Structures are given as C-alpha cells and as structure tokens.
C-alpha cells in the first residue's frame, strides 16, 4: 500500500525542500507501489517532478509537460495575470518562449474568444504546447508568427532565458543538468534574448498594445530602461504572490 509518510521521509532525506507537495504529486500519478518507487528514484536522481508525472499545475490548471521541456514556474503566474488584464475579448496574444504553453493555455482558457499564439525555438516544446491546446509555431521569437497578426497584437508576453551565463553554476544541479540550456542561458548579463524581444515586439503590437517580460530581480531596472529606450510606456513592475519583483509590463504609444 502506498505510504505518504514514508514517501515524504525518503524525499526529504534526499534533500528536497518541498517533500510533502512532491510526494502528493508523485502518489497521485503512481499506479502501484512499484510505480511510485520508480518515480521516487527518478526524482532523487534529479529529474523534475513534472517530467515524471507528465503534468504541472499553473493557475489551477493542469498543464501537460513532456520530458525535456522547460517546466513552468509558479512565479510566472503573476506575468500571466498581467497579460490577461491587458488582453481584451476577441483580442490577440503572443506567448514567446512558450515552453509547455502554460501561459498561452491559461490565456486561451480565460479568453476563449481570443487568439493566443505561442512560439519556441524548441520543436519538442512546440509539440507539447500544441497538446495543451495552444496554436504554436517553431522558430526564433517573433519570426514564425503569421504575418496577418503583425501590427494587431494586443499582448506579447515572454518568459525568456535570463540567467547570466556566469550564474548558471549557482542553480540547483537538477536544473542545470536536466532542463534545456536554451531556456536558461541569457548571455553575459542575462538580457541577450530580452533585448531582442523588447526591440522587436513593437512592430507586432497594435497602438497601445502591451508587452510583459519576466526577468530576475536584479534585472528589473535594466529592463525598465530597455522599455523606455524602445518607446514603451511603463505600466508596472510585476510582483509574484510573495511580493517579489518578477518582471516589467509596458505598452506602445496609443
């Protein structure tokens, strides 16, 4: 019989901080004691729980996550909420670096009459996003978007790679060893991809359209300066549920 207490104990002994939550996720996905034991072993070996169970929670939704695809983080829920606030009925949203399509799926669920498009350089991520019901395209940032939406997009949102290359060694080993490098590496200062997003989004947004980008707390001020340099009007610094800054939202001139 599956024993939650012993599962929690084993996970905690393996150094996992959120042992209770991870035990519940693994137990819910396990079909038998042997299946659970195999899942626990994979987790202790550093495999993300979402890859093991094939799913992750995001804004109360269950999002499918294939092995090898970037796992959506809780902190990105704040960015998704800001994107939703700026997406009107029958609007158009673009989710860059969509990964599993978590943000795009959330927006499509909450604005079912809107068009929500995701893009990612990783074809495996695009396939995963499509299985989550997202209209997704493989390619570099805005390049694969249908030309018909140019100049009419209401919201562009992105969780790009923003970890400075020199800081990768400080991430948990299971992150750097398992998750796709292209979803993490942000160049010398972490903003290499971010700069390209800010520079290229205005041409796709409608007048007054919104751009929201997630970055690290030390990158908030540089990101604000990038927005201003590219003629975006700053809306707000986006904060997660703990009050920590996680990104910036702004708009093109109306």
KOLPADREN-20679 format. One line per field, with one value per residue: y, x, z of N, C-alpha, C, CB in turn; residue in three letters. Coordinates in steps of 0.02 Angstrom, whole numbers, plus 50000, padded with zeros to 5 digits. Glycine has a CB too. Layout:
BEGIN
n.y = [Y, ...]
n.x = [X, ...]
n.z = [Z, ...]
ca.y = [Y, ...]
ca.x = [X, ...]
ca.z = [Z, ...]
c.y = [Y, ...]
c.x = [X, ...]
c.z = [Z, ...]
cb.y = [Y, ...]
cb.x = [X, ...]
cb.z = [Z, ...]
aa = [ALA, ...]
This chain:
BEGIN
n.y = [49940, 50111, 50228, 50380, 50451, 50386, 50407, 50545, 50557, 50491, 50574, 50695, 50660, 50649, 50777, 50862, 51007, 51039, 50922, 50866, 50916, 50868, 50731, 50711, 50742, 50641, 50525, 50540, 50518, 50390, 50217, 50104, 50028, 49992, 50071, 50198, 50189, 50186, 50312, 50395, 50364, 50416, 50551, 50577, 50562, 50678, 50714, 50822, 50840, 50866, 50813, 50680, 50650, 50701, 50817, 50983, 51104, 51257, 51409, 51346, 51259, 51105, 51070, 50988, 50920, 50878, 50766, 50844, 50969, 51140, 51173, 51249, 51385, 51434, 51570, 51630, 51642, 51767, 51851, 51798, 51835, 51975, 51985, 51935, 52036, 52135, 52086, 52098, 52049, 51944, 51971, 51970, 51874, 51845, 51724, 51717, 51608, 51496, 51366, 51234, 51290, 51346, 51480, 51528, 51433, 51461, 51593, 51571, 51491, 51578, 51682, 51634, 51675, 51740, 51749, 51656, 51638, 51538, 51534, 51449, 51405, 51274, 51126, 51016, 51074, 51150, 51050, 50997, 51108, 51119, 51002, 51044, 51121, 51239, 51357, 51343, 51384, 51338, 51418, 51566, 51676, 51807, 51779, 51662, 51697, 51713, 51818, 51893, 51941, 52044, 52202, 52204, 52140, 52121, 52089, 52045, 51923, 51856, 51730, 51729, 51655, 51705, 51694, 51745, 51690, 51666, 51639, 51519, 51410, 51419, 51379, 51252, 51085, 50992, 51071, 51134, 51021, 50952, 51030, 51114, 51197, 51309, 51371, 51433, 51501, 51665, 51743, 51857, 51955, 51908, 51963, 51951, 51888, 51950, 52085, 52077, 52041, 52153, 52249, 52206, 52185, 52293, 52315, 52218, 52237, 52317, 52492, 52553, 52427, 52291, 52239, 52112, 52052, 51927, 51930, 51918, 51975, 52068, 52120, 52202, 52347, 52373, 52317, 52400, 52517, 52474, 52461, 52596, 52650, 52596, 52659, 52618, 52638, 52633, 52522, 52444, 52365, 52196, 52089, 51938, 51820, 51828, 51955, 51983, 52060, 52014, 52045, 52158, 52267, 52352, 52472, 52508, 52670, 52748]
n.x = [50042, 50026, 50120, 50110, 50179, 50305, 50352, 50365, 50465, 50574, 50596, 50624, 50740, 50821, 50852, 50755, 50662, 50525, 50456, 50332, 50234, 50286, 50282, 50144, 50111, 50179, 50123, 49991, 50005, 50055, 50032, 50047, 50132, 50259, 50272, 50271, 50389, 50484, 50463, 50499, 50634, 50680, 50654, 50741, 50857, 50866, 50776, 50650, 50495, 50381, 50414, 50415, 50284, 50216, 50145, 50099, 50047, 49964, 49902, 49787, 49757, 49789, 49933, 50006, 50169, 50305, 50445, 50603, 50558, 50545, 50497, 50351, 50351, 50294, 50308, 50287, 50153, 50110, 50150, 50071, 49944, 49949, 49961, 49836, 49753, 49773, 49726, 49600, 49426, 49404, 49530, 49708, 49846, 50020, 50133, 50293, 50437, 50369, 50374, 50302, 50183, 50107, 50071, 50008, 49904, 49832, 49790, 49711, 49614, 49551, 49514, 49424, 49374, 49475, 49626, 49766, 49936, 50081, 50262, 50418, 50591, 50619, 50571, 50515, 50456, 50359, 50277, 50230, 50161, 50061, 49990, 49935, 49835, 49872, 49896, 50036, 50203, 50359, 50514, 50619, 50584, 50483, 50484, 50417, 50282, 50117, 50099, 49985, 49948, 50030, 50057, 49935, 49927, 49875, 49936, 50099, 50191, 50321, 50429, 50580, 50746, 50847, 50951, 51108, 51256, 51366, 51307, 51246, 51305, 51267, 51138, 51018, 51080, 50995, 50923, 51014, 51072, 50969, 50861, 50818, 50957, 50942, 50831, 50871, 50997, 51053, 51153, 51294, 51248, 51124, 51022, 51021, 50928, 50814, 50834, 50817, 50684, 50617, 50657, 50599, 50462, 50372, 50338, 50245, 50142, 49984, 49937, 49958, 49967, 50018, 50168, 50243, 50372, 50464, 50596, 50748, 50763, 50868, 50874, 50771, 50775, 50868, 50787, 50676, 50737, 50769, 50639, 50598, 50694, 50651, 50535, 50423, 50286, 50296, 50206, 50198, 50295, 50299, 50243, 50263, 50161, 50221, 50264, 50381, 50481, 50459, 50456, 50423, 50299, 50236, 50179, 50151, 50152, 49992]
n.z = [50000, 49959, 50046, 50113, 50213, 50225, 50097, 50093, 50190, 50129, 50018, 50081, 50149, 50042, 50013, 49962, 49968, 49961, 50004, 50046, 49956, 49835, 49857, 49861, 49728, 49658, 49711, 49670, 49535, 49526, 49485, 49557, 49698, 49656, 49544, 49603, 49680, 49578, 49522, 49629, 49638, 49517, 49540, 49647, 49580, 49514, 49414, 49354, 49441, 49364, 49240, 49270, 49314, 49207, 49205, 49263, 49384, 49349, 49381, 49434, 49333, 49246, 49165, 49031, 49029, 48940, 48948, 48949, 48915, 48961, 49126, 49186, 49301, 49465, 49492, 49370, 49356, 49396, 49291, 49190, 49237, 49225, 49087, 49051, 49101, 49009, 48892, 48783, 48755, 48614, 48571, 48530, 48576, 48606, 48654, 48689, 48687, 48734, 48789, 48875, 48848, 48950, 48994, 48879, 48865, 48981, 48954, 48841, 48895, 48985, 48902, 48793, 48670, 48609, 48508, 48537, 48527, 48527, 48528, 48503, 48506, 48519, 48452, 48516, 48627, 48562, 48510, 48630, 48683, 48586, 48614, 48729, 48685, 48622, 48493, 48412, 48356, 48284, 48299, 48298, 48420, 48372, 48238, 48178, 48178, 48109, 47970, 47961, 48085, 48116, 48186, 48249, 48370, 48536, 48657, 48701, 48780, 48882, 48946, 48945, 48920, 49052, 49140, 49189, 49107, 49190, 49310, 49307, 49368, 49498, 49508, 49560, 49547, 49482, 49398, 49307, 49251, 49193, 49136, 48981, 48907, 48823, 48873, 48985, 48978, 48969, 48915, 48941, 49035, 49057, 48983, 48845, 48755, 48799, 48763, 48624, 48616, 48670, 48578, 48459, 48474, 48465, 48331, 48305, 48392, 48419, 48419, 48579, 48628, 48737, 48822, 48915, 49016, 49095, 49214, 49314, 49485, 49499, 49374, 49345, 49344, 49236, 49135, 49136, 49087, 48958, 48905, 48903, 48817, 48698, 48674, 48748, 48858, 49028, 49131, 49253, 49383, 49391, 49518, 49613, 49708, 49831, 49839, 49775, 49648, 49479, 49346, 49207, 49143, 49002, 48878, 48702, 48620, 48619]
ca.y = [50000, 50173, 50260, 50450, 50472, 50360, 50439, 50611, 50548, 50475, 50634, 50745, 50636, 50660, 50848, 50900, 51053, 51034, 50849, 50849, 50930, 50823, 50665, 50709, 50740, 50575, 50475, 50548, 50492, 50320, 50165, 50050, 50041, 49986, 50131, 50253, 50181, 50205, 50384, 50425, 50355, 50464, 50618, 50582, 50567, 50746, 50727, 50864, 50804, 50875, 50765, 50612, 50643, 50723, 50874, 51034, 51149, 51327, 51446, 51300, 51215, 51053, 51079, 50932, 50938, 50822, 50763, 50885, 51035, 51185, 51166, 51314, 51402, 51469, 51643, 51655, 51654, 51839, 51878, 51776, 51875, 52041, 51978, 51928, 52101, 52178, 52051, 52108, 51998, 51939, 52000, 51926, 51873, 51804, 51700, 51698, 51558, 51468, 51304, 51189, 51328, 51358, 51546, 51531, 51393, 51498, 51649, 51544, 51466, 51635, 51723, 51583, 51706, 51773, 51707, 51654, 51603, 51528, 51517, 51425, 51378, 51202, 51093, 50972, 51118, 51168, 50992, 50993, 51163, 51100, 50953, 51081, 51160, 51303, 51368, 51355, 51381, 51331, 51470, 51615, 51730, 51829, 51761, 51616, 51719, 51727, 51889, 51926, 51973, 52099, 52267, 52198, 52100, 52159, 52072, 52000, 51903, 51812, 51707, 51710, 51637, 51767, 51680, 51760, 51629, 51656, 51621, 51453, 51362, 51427, 51349, 51183, 51039, 50959, 51118, 51142, 50957, 50922, 51072, 51134, 51256, 51368, 51403, 51463, 51544, 51731, 51782, 51883, 51988, 51877, 52001, 51947, 51874, 52002, 52144, 52064, 52041, 52222, 52286, 52182, 52174, 52350, 52309, 52170, 52260, 52373, 52552, 52542, 52357, 52279, 52191, 52092, 52009, 51905, 51930, 51912, 52036, 52116, 52143, 52243, 52415, 52373, 52303, 52462, 52562, 52448, 52479, 52667, 52660, 52575, 52699, 52588, 52673, 52585, 52513, 52422, 52309, 52139, 52054, 51874, 51817, 51844, 52024, 51989, 52081, 51960, 52067, 52226, 52272, 52418, 52473, 52552, 52732, 52740]
ca.x = [50000, 50065, 50126, 50130, 50228, 50371, 50372, 50389, 50528, 50626, 50610, 50657, 50809, 50858, 50867, 50703, 50633, 50451, 50445, 50261, 50199, 50311, 50255, 50073, 50109, 50202, 50073, 49932, 50020, 50078, 49981, 50060, 50190, 50320, 50274, 50291, 50460, 50523, 50457, 50539, 50704, 50693, 50657, 50802, 50912, 50867, 50728, 50595, 50432, 50334, 50432, 50398, 50211, 50190, 50100, 50115, 49992, 49976, 49840, 49732, 49750, 49839, 49967, 50049, 50240, 50344, 50515, 50647, 50528, 50551, 50442, 50325, 50362, 50240, 50318, 50264, 50081, 50100, 50156, 50011, 49888, 49955, 49944, 49763, 49722, 49781, 49700, 49527, 49386, 49417, 49595, 49762, 49904, 50077, 50174, 50359, 50472, 50309, 50387, 50244, 50123, 50067, 50041, 49963, 49845, 49795, 49757, 49659, 49559, 49516, 49487, 49413, 49358, 49536, 49676, 49827, 49988, 50145, 50319, 50476, 50642, 50622, 50514, 50483, 50413, 50301, 50231, 50200, 50112, 50004, 49949, 49898, 49784, 49898, 49919, 50107, 50247, 50430, 50555, 50652, 50543, 50426, 50493, 50370, 50213, 50081, 50106, 49920, 49938, 50078, 50027, 49869, 49931, 49858, 49982, 50156, 50215, 50379, 50474, 50639, 50805, 50875, 51003, 51175, 51295, 51410, 51268, 51216, 51334, 51236, 51071, 51017, 51107, 50944, 50900, 51065, 51088, 50911, 50817, 50852, 51000, 50917, 50778, 50903, 51055, 51035, 51211, 51337, 51209, 51058, 50972, 51033, 50865, 50767, 50844, 50788, 50611, 50594, 50671, 50560, 50391, 50329, 50314, 50190, 50088, 49942, 49948, 49934, 49973, 50057, 50223, 50262, 50431, 50490, 50669, 50769, 50753, 50922, 50869, 50711, 50792, 50892, 50732, 50637, 50774, 50759, 50572, 50597, 50735, 50614, 50473, 50367, 50264, 50297, 50145, 50210, 50339, 50256, 50265, 50230, 50119, 50261, 50284, 50447, 50478, 50474, 50455, 50402, 50246, 50230, 50139, 50171, 50112, 49923]
ca.z = [50000, 49954, 50111, 50102, 50263, 50208, 50035, 50113, 50226, 50081, 49978, 50123, 50161, 49980, 50007, 49928, 50016, 49959, 50002, 50053, 49893, 49783, 49872, 49840, 49655, 49635, 49732, 49627, 49468, 49528, 49476, 49603, 49742, 49615, 49502, 49646, 49697, 49519, 49516, 49682, 49619, 49464, 49570, 49686, 49532, 49489, 49361, 49379, 49455, 49308, 49187, 49294, 49314, 49143, 49212, 49313, 49399, 49332, 49390, 49445, 49275, 49239, 49101, 49013, 49022, 48914, 48969, 48909, 48903, 49018, 49172, 49206, 49371, 49499, 49488, 49305, 49359, 49401, 49224, 49154, 49260, 49195, 49016, 49046, 49115, 48950, 48833, 48779, 48721, 48542, 48558, 48507, 48621, 48584, 48710, 48664, 48729, 48766, 48825, 48875, 48830, 49010, 48994, 48822, 48881, 49031, 48921, 48797, 48938, 49015, 48848, 48741, 48605, 48584, 48476, 48577, 48488, 48561, 48486, 48540, 48462, 48532, 48421, 48566, 48666, 48520, 48509, 48696, 48687, 48544, 48650, 48780, 48651, 48601, 48424, 48424, 48298, 48299, 48269, 48342, 48446, 48332, 48168, 48148, 48184, 48046, 47952, 47966, 48151, 48125, 48198, 48279, 48431, 48596, 48712, 48694, 48846, 48873, 48999, 48905, 48960, 49080, 49189, 49163, 49099, 49247, 49369, 49297, 49414, 49564, 49507, 49584, 49497, 49442, 49347, 49255, 49220, 49161, 49096, 48918, 48916, 48786, 48912, 49043, 48964, 48945, 48895, 48994, 49088, 49061, 48945, 48773, 48720, 48821, 48720, 48558, 48624, 48678, 48516, 48401, 48488, 48448, 48263, 48302, 48435, 48398, 48458, 48648, 48646, 48799, 48824, 48982, 49013, 49160, 49223, 49383, 49525, 49486, 49305, 49337, 49323, 49166, 49089, 49131, 49043, 48890, 48884, 48889, 48757, 48639, 48673, 48784, 48918, 49082, 49170, 49322, 49398, 49408, 49578, 49624, 49767, 49890, 49835, 49744, 49578, 49432, 49277, 49191, 49093, 48972, 48817, 48648, 48620, 48593]
c.y = [50063, 50210, 50331, 50470, 50448, 50391, 50509, 50606, 50534, 50536, 50687, 50725, 50646, 50733, 50890, 50942, 51046, 50960, 50830, 50858, 50882, 50752, 50659, 50704, 50670, 50521, 50478, 50518, 50418, 50272, 50108, 50069, 50039, 50047, 50191, 50249, 50203, 50281, 50420, 50420, 50405, 50535, 50628, 50587, 50635, 50762, 50770, 50824, 50809, 50828, 50694, 50601, 50662, 50782, 50921, 51077, 51220, 51363, 51400, 51253, 51160, 51057, 51018, 50956, 50877, 50824, 50804, 50955, 51075, 51180, 51234, 51324, 51440, 51544, 51672, 51666, 51729, 51872, 51860, 51819, 51945, 52039, 51973, 51995, 52147, 52145, 52059, 52048, 52002, 51972, 51949, 51932, 51828, 51788, 51675, 51652, 51519, 51405, 51256, 51224, 51346, 51426, 51552, 51492, 51428, 51555, 51625, 51519, 51524, 51683, 51677, 51612, 51743, 51723, 51713, 51610, 51597, 51513, 51492, 51398, 51302, 51167, 51046, 51013, 51136, 51110, 50985, 51047, 51147, 51050, 50985, 51130, 51227, 51303, 51389, 51345, 51377, 51385, 51519, 51673, 51747, 51806, 51714, 51638, 51728, 51801, 51928, 51962, 52032, 52166, 52264, 52159, 52145, 52150, 52027, 51986, 51854, 51794, 51682, 51682, 51701, 51755, 51699, 51697, 51614, 51634, 51550, 51403, 51365, 51399, 51278, 51136, 51006, 51005, 51122, 51078, 50930, 50968, 51100, 51197, 51318, 51405, 51440, 51516, 51611, 51774, 51812, 51915, 51960, 51910, 51997, 51936, 51927, 52064, 52136, 52065, 52112, 52261, 52268, 52178, 52231, 52344, 52260, 52192, 52314, 52435, 52542, 52470, 52347, 52227, 52177, 52041, 51991, 51906, 51919, 51978, 52088, 52146, 52189, 52313, 52417, 52360, 52365, 52512, 52539, 52467, 52553, 52682, 52644, 52603, 52664, 52632, 52622, 52583, 52499, 52372, 52252, 52104, 51988, 51876, 51832, 51917, 52035, 52012, 52024, 51983, 52137, 52223, 52344, 52415, 52520, 52616, 52720, 52783]
c.x = [50044, 50062, 50153, 50186, 50298, 50397, 50400, 50457, 50585, 50646, 50646, 50730, 50852, 50872, 50815, 50664, 50557, 50431, 50371, 50224, 50221, 50286, 50183, 50068, 50128, 50151, 50011, 49943, 50038, 50019, 49989, 50119, 50255, 50328, 50297, 50365, 50504, 50521, 50500, 50614, 50724, 50698, 50721, 50864, 50914, 50818, 50671, 50531, 50384, 50350, 50411, 50323, 50179, 50144, 50126, 50054, 50011, 49909, 49779, 49719, 49803, 49868, 50012, 50121, 50279, 50415, 50558, 50621, 50532, 50488, 50416, 50333, 50302, 50246, 50291, 50188, 50066, 50103, 50094, 49950, 49890, 49939, 49869, 49728, 49725, 49756, 49624, 49491, 49399, 49483, 49645, 49821, 49957, 50119, 50241, 50394, 50419, 50322, 50328, 50180, 50080, 50033, 49991, 49899, 49801, 49756, 49700, 49599, 49518, 49486, 49474, 49396, 49418, 49581, 49741, 49878, 50051, 50200, 50376, 50527, 50646, 50561, 50478, 50436, 50350, 50252, 50195, 50146, 50051, 49960, 49911, 49848, 49806, 49913, 49992, 50148, 50320, 50469, 50581, 50605, 50484, 50428, 50439, 50296, 50181, 50083, 50041, 49911, 49985, 50040, 49959, 49869, 49917, 49910, 50037, 50182, 50273, 50411, 50536, 50694, 50837, 50927, 51071, 51218, 51339, 51374, 51239, 51242, 51303, 51165, 51075, 51041, 51054, 50916, 50951, 51079, 51030, 50873, 50855, 50893, 50974, 50863, 50806, 50954, 51035, 51093, 51247, 51298, 51138, 51006, 50981, 50968, 50813, 50773, 50810, 50712, 50585, 50603, 50624, 50485, 50347, 50300, 50256, 50130, 50047, 49961, 49918, 49938, 50024, 50111, 50240, 50318, 50453, 50566, 50684, 50764, 50806, 50919, 50809, 50728, 50821, 50836, 50688, 50672, 50767, 50690, 50570, 50637, 50698, 50543, 50412, 50350, 50259, 50230, 50161, 50267, 50294, 50285, 50228, 50190, 50155, 50284, 50353, 50441, 50499, 50475, 50430, 50348, 50243, 50190, 50169, 50129, 50043, 49912]
c.z = [50000, 50020, 50101, 50150, 50246, 50144, 50050, 50147, 50179, 50040, 50019, 50138, 50100, 49967, 49973, 49979, 50019, 49956, 50006, 49987, 49838, 49794, 49849, 49764, 49629, 49652, 49687, 49558, 49467, 49521, 49525, 49648, 49701, 49570, 49543, 49664, 49639, 49510, 49568, 49665, 49564, 49492, 49609, 49641, 49497, 49434, 49389, 49388, 49396, 49250, 49207, 49291, 49248, 49148, 49266, 49323, 49381, 49334, 49397, 49387, 49279, 49169, 49089, 49002, 49000, 48942, 48921, 48896, 48968, 49061, 49193, 49282, 49399, 49491, 49422, 49305, 49363, 49332, 49183, 49173, 49230, 49120, 49007, 49055, 49054, 48886, 48830, 48748, 48646, 48523, 48532, 48555, 48592, 48645, 48681, 48713, 48769, 48806, 48820, 48854, 48889, 49009, 48937, 48835, 48932, 48998, 48876, 48837, 48965, 48963, 48788, 48672, 48576, 48548, 48516, 48540, 48529, 48511, 48531, 48490, 48466, 48503, 48468, 48609, 48626, 48518, 48576, 48703, 48645, 48578, 48708, 48749, 48625, 48526, 48428, 48361, 48320, 48263, 48321, 48358, 48401, 48259, 48140, 48152, 48115, 48031, 47962, 48033, 48162, 48133, 48232, 48345, 48492, 48651, 48686, 48764, 48836, 48940, 48963, 48949, 48986, 49134, 49158, 49161, 49159, 49310, 49364, 49349, 49484, 49566, 49535, 49530, 49454, 49388, 49290, 49218, 49178, 49114, 49035, 48927, 48881, 48824, 48973, 49026, 48934, 48923, 48955, 49051, 49095, 49017, 48869, 48734, 48738, 48777, 48652, 48562, 48628, 48613, 48460, 48413, 48463, 48378, 48255, 48343, 48401, 48438, 48527, 48670, 48702, 48789, 48897, 48978, 49084, 49160, 49297, 49419, 49511, 49415, 49293, 49312, 49253, 49116, 49082, 49082, 48970, 48863, 48863, 48825, 48694, 48639, 48702, 48844, 48974, 49118, 49242, 49324, 49423, 49469, 49585, 49689, 49832, 49891, 49805, 49671, 49531, 49360, 49270, 49137, 49068, 48908, 48765, 48651, 48589, 48532]
cb.y = [50000, 50217, 50219, 50497, 50446, 50284, 50444, 50646, 50491, 50417, 50662, 50753, 50563, 50631, 50855, 50853, 51125, 51072, 50816, 50891, 51002, 50824, 50650, 50772, 50793, 50558, 50486, 50621, 50531, 50307, 50139, 49984, 49989, 49922, 50144, 50253, 50108, 50171, 50406, 50390, 50283, 50461, 50629, 50523, 50512, 50761, 50661, 50922, 50833, 50946, 50767, 50602, 50685, 50667, 50850, 51077, 51144, 51334, 51494, 51338, 51255, 50982, 51144, 50896, 50968, 50822, 50690, 50852, 51028, 51257, 51124, 51321, 51444, 51451, 51659, 51607, 51618, 51871, 51851, 51702, 51879, 52070, 51916, 51878, 52135, 52198, 51975, 52171, 52007, 51970, 52032, 51944, 51849, 51842, 51643, 51761, 51593, 51455, 51318, 51158, 51289, 51352, 51601, 51504, 51324, 51526, 51689, 51487, 51425, 51673, 51782, 51537, 51753, 51807, 51729, 51628, 51641, 51472, 51577, 51370, 51408, 51187, 51055, 50937, 51181, 51187, 50927, 51001, 51228, 51073, 50897, 51120, 51170, 51320, 51424, 51309, 51443, 51261, 51506, 51641, 51791, 51903, 51729, 51551, 51784, 51702, 51895, 51876, 51921, 52103, 52303, 52166, 52066, 52140, 52038, 52031, 51871, 51845, 51650, 51771, 51596, 51810, 51605, 51814, 51634, 51718, 51670, 51427, 51373, 51500, 51348, 51163, 50986, 50933, 51188, 51169, 50906, 50897, 51130, 51144, 51240, 51347, 51352, 51409, 51508, 51766, 51838, 51934, 52063, 51878, 52072, 51890, 51804, 52020, 52158, 51997, 52002, 52257, 52274, 52116, 52165, 52414, 52287, 52102, 52285, 52356, 52614, 52565, 52316, 52257, 52218, 52064, 52043, 51834, 51997, 51885, 52019, 52082, 52084, 52248, 52446, 52320, 52244, 52495, 52566, 52372, 52467, 52708, 52619, 52499, 52718, 52516, 52709, 52602, 52457, 52391, 52328, 52090, 52097, 51816, 51751, 51798, 52054, 51922, 52142, 51904, 52020, 52270, 52250, 52446, 52495, 52517, 52788, 52757]
cb.x = [49952, 50039, 50174, 50070, 50209, 50369, 50313, 50339, 50522, 50604, 50545, 50619, 50808, 50821, 50930, 50654, 50651, 50423, 50482, 50229, 50212, 50387, 50260, 50036, 50157, 50270, 50053, 49914, 50076, 50115, 49984, 50075, 50192, 50318, 50205, 50249, 50475, 50496, 50384, 50526, 50717, 50639, 50596, 50808, 50906, 50933, 50700, 50582, 50399, 50336, 50508, 50423, 50181, 50155, 50028, 50177, 49972, 50009, 49830, 49671, 49756, 49808, 50009, 50024, 50269, 50345, 50540, 50659, 50455, 50562, 50463, 50252, 50425, 50240, 50391, 50283, 50051, 50152, 50219, 49996, 49888, 50026, 49978, 49738, 49756, 49853, 49720, 49511, 49310, 49360, 49622, 49784, 49883, 50120, 50138, 50402, 50523, 50257, 50402, 50235, 50083, 50111, 50094, 49997, 49866, 49842, 49807, 49687, 49588, 49563, 49537, 49359, 49300, 49574, 49688, 49814, 50002, 50139, 50342, 50456, 50710, 50629, 50536, 50536, 50451, 50325, 50271, 50253, 50144, 50029, 49994, 49947, 49728, 49961, 49875, 50133, 50236, 50456, 50517, 50716, 50586, 50421, 50560, 50376, 50209, 50008, 50129, 49864, 49947, 50127, 50019, 49822, 50000, 49790, 49944, 50213, 50158, 50431, 50441, 50665, 50857, 50820, 51003, 51210, 51338, 51447, 51212, 51229, 51408, 51235, 51043, 50947, 51148, 50888, 50889, 51128, 51107, 50864, 50789, 50800, 51069, 50892, 50727, 50934, 51103, 50997, 51190, 51385, 51206, 51034, 50975, 51083, 50838, 50779, 50919, 50812, 50591, 50633, 50742, 50585, 50381, 50368, 50369, 50214, 50117, 49866, 49917, 49864, 49994, 50010, 50286, 50202, 50489, 50465, 50701, 50839, 50752, 50990, 50865, 50673, 50841, 50946, 50690, 50629, 50849, 50767, 50521, 50626, 50798, 50611, 50458, 50383, 50195, 50353, 50102, 50147, 50395, 50249, 50254, 50282, 50088, 50321, 50283, 50485, 50524, 50424, 50413, 50462, 50177, 50299, 50067, 50163, 50148, 49871]
cb.z = [50062, 49897, 50158, 50112, 50331, 50202, 49986, 50160, 50276, 50035, 49949, 50189, 50181, 49923, 49972, 49890, 49997, 49898, 50060, 50108, 49871, 49781, 49948, 49865, 49626, 49666, 49805, 49621, 49438, 49594, 49405, 49565, 49798, 49573, 49471, 49710, 49715, 49456, 49524, 49750, 49595, 49410, 49615, 49733, 49480, 49464, 49331, 49330, 49518, 49283, 49173, 49367, 49370, 49110, 49230, 49292, 49474, 49261, 49333, 49460, 49209, 49253, 49101, 48952, 49088, 48838, 48972, 48845, 48878, 48995, 49234, 49186, 49379, 49574, 49495, 49250, 49420, 49448, 49190, 49168, 49337, 49206, 48987, 49099, 49174, 48942, 48835, 48738, 48736, 48502, 48621, 48434, 48692, 48530, 48750, 48652, 48778, 48715, 48899, 48944, 48782, 49071, 48987, 48759, 48907, 49085, 48879, 48754, 48997, 49061, 48829, 48762, 48613, 48641, 48401, 48649, 48422, 48612, 48443, 48593, 48479, 48608, 48359, 48609, 48687, 48449, 48494, 48751, 48664, 48477, 48677, 48825, 48697, 48641, 48386, 48480, 48252, 48279, 48215, 48310, 48457, 48334, 48158, 48181, 48223, 48050, 47879, 47956, 48206, 48065, 48134, 48231, 48437, 48622, 48770, 48647, 48889, 48828, 49046, 48866, 48918, 49107, 49211, 49207, 49036, 49261, 49380, 49227, 49419, 49584, 49435, 49607, 49531, 49486, 49377, 49285, 49272, 49214, 49138, 48863, 48890, 48718, 48934, 49084, 48917, 48997, 48848, 48965, 49074, 49131, 48967, 48758, 48739, 48895, 48711, 48531, 48687, 48735, 48494, 48381, 48562, 48453, 48219, 48327, 48501, 48406, 48423, 48654, 48586, 48855, 48786, 49021, 48974, 49177, 49198, 49387, 49599, 49497, 49258, 49404, 49373, 49158, 49114, 49201, 49062, 48889, 48941, 48948, 48761, 48635, 48602, 48807, 48907, 49132, 49141, 49352, 49451, 49348, 49640, 49626, 49771, 49894, 49902, 49748, 49567, 49441, 49236, 49167, 49124, 48958, 48833, 48579, 48581, 48648]
aa = [UNK, UNK, UNK, UNK, UNK, UNK, UNK, UNK, UNK, UNK, UNK, UNK, UNK, UNK, UNK, UNK, UNK, UNK, UNK, UNK, UNK, UNK, UNK, UNK, UNK, UNK, UNK, UNK, UNK, UNK, UNK, UNK, UNK, UNK, UNK, UNK, UNK, UNK, UNK, UNK, UNK, UNK, UNK, UNK, UNK, UNK, UNK, UNK, UNK, UNK, UNK, UNK, UNK, UNK, UNK, UNK, UNK, UNK, UNK, UNK, UNK, UNK, UNK, UNK, UNK, UNK, UNK, UNK, UNK, UNK, UNK, UNK, UNK, UNK, UNK, UNK, UNK, UNK, UNK, UNK, UNK, UNK, UNK, UNK, UNK, UNK, UNK, UNK, UNK, UNK, UNK, UNK, UNK, UNK, UNK, UNK, UNK, UNK, UNK, UNK, UNK, UNK, UNK, UNK, UNK, UNK, UNK, UNK, UNK, UNK, UNK, UNK, UNK, UNK, UNK, UNK, UNK, UNK, UNK, UNK, UNK, UNK, UNK, UNK, UNK, UNK, UNK, UNK, UNK, UNK, UNK, UNK, UNK, UNK, UNK, UNK, UNK, UNK, UNK, UNK, UNK, UNK, UNK, UNK, UNK, UNK, UNK, UNK, UNK, UNK, UNK, UNK, UNK, UNK, UNK, UNK, UNK, UNK, UNK, UNK, UNK, UNK, UNK, UNK, UNK, UNK, UNK, UNK, UNK, UNK, UNK, UNK, UNK, UNK, UNK, UNK, UNK, UNK, UNK, UNK, UNK, UNK, UNK, UNK, UNK, UNK, UNK, UNK, UNK, UNK, UNK, UNK, UNK, UNK, UNK, UNK, UNK, UNK, UNK, UNK, UNK, UNK, UNK, UNK, UNK, UNK, UNK, UNK, UNK, UNK, UNK, UNK, UNK, UNK, UNK, UNK, UNK, UNK, UNK, UNK, UNK, UNK, UNK, UNK, UNK, UNK, UNK, UNK, UNK, UNK, UNK, UNK, UNK, UNK, UNK, UNK, UNK, UNK, UNK, UNK, UNK, UNK, UNK, UNK, UNK, UNK, UNK, UNK, UNK, UNK, UNK, UNK, UNK, UNK]
